[in-house]
Structure formats: C-alpha cells, structure tokens
Amino acid sequence: RWLAKVTPHDPELVACYRKRLDTVAANGVALSLVGPGARADYDRMHDALAEYASGELTPARERAVRS
C-alpha cells in the first residue's frame, strides 16, 4: 500500500523503496542519524514525513514535501 503512493511510479524508485522496506523488516527498525548541527535538517524531515503521512497533500504540496 505504501509503495502504491510512490510518485512518479518509476520502477527504479519503487525498487529502491522496496529495498529500504526489506532492510526495515530484516532489522525490525528504521532510524535516521544526523551529525552535529544538523538538528534543523532532521526537524524538517520529521515535519515532512508527518505531513506526508496525513495523506491529504495537494500534488504541489506533495512535490514540496518530497524535496
């Protein structure tokens, strides 16, 4: 269901995401590491993921979140 949301539906991009999901399944966890001074980048990523998960993005807003 998550992979069905991949836009554009590029087979290489879907394969990349599938590999990431396999890694999560194998390890039982997903994590992000940020270096010193990168907290603002992590906060922006967290906000973007929360907005994306809401599922109510316009196409233009979805492109902005993905970037």
C-alpha positions in Angstrom: 0.0 0.0 0.0 2.9 2.4 0.8 4.6 1.7 -2.5 1.4 2.4 -4.4 1.9 6.1 -3.3 5.3 6.4 -5.0 5.1 9.2 -7.5 6.3 9.1 -10.1 5.8 5.4 -10.4 9.3 4.8 -11.6 10.3 1.1 -11.3 13.8 2.0 -10.1 12.4 4.3 -7.4 10.0 1.6 -6.3 12.8 -1.0 -6.2 14.9 1.4 -4.1 12.0 1.9 -1.6 11.3 -1.9 -1.6 14.9 -2.5 -0.6 14.6 0.0 2.2 11.4 -1.7 3.4 13.3 -5.1 3.3 16.0 -3.6 5.5 13.4 -2.4 8.0 11.8 -5.8 8.0 15.1 -7.6 8.5 16.3 -5.3 11.3 12.9 -4.6 12.9 13.6 -0.8 13.0 14.3 2.2 10.8 16.4 5.1 12.0 18.0 8.3 10.9 21.3 9.6 12.0 22.2 13.3 11.9 25.5 14.9 12.5 26.3 17.8 14.8 24.5 20.9 13.8 22.0 19.0 11.6 19.1 19.1 14.0 17.2 21.6 11.9 17.5 19.2 8.9 16.1 16.4 11.0 13.3 18.5 12.2 12.3 19.5 8.6 12.5 15.8 7.6 10.3 14.8 10.6 7.7 17.5 9.7 7.7 16.5 6.1 7.1 12.8 7.0 4.3 13.7 9.3 2.7 15.8 6.7 3.1 13.1 4.0 1.6 10.5 6.3 -1.5 12.6 6.8 -2.4 11.7 3.2 -4.1 15.0 2.4 -1.5 16.6 0.2 -2.2 18.5 -3.0 0.1 17.5 -5.9 2.1 20.7 -5.5 2.5 20.2 -1.7 3.5 16.6 -2.2 6.3 17.7 -4.5 7.4 20.2 -1.9 7.4 17.6 0.9 9.3 15.2 -1.2 12.0 17.7 -1.9 
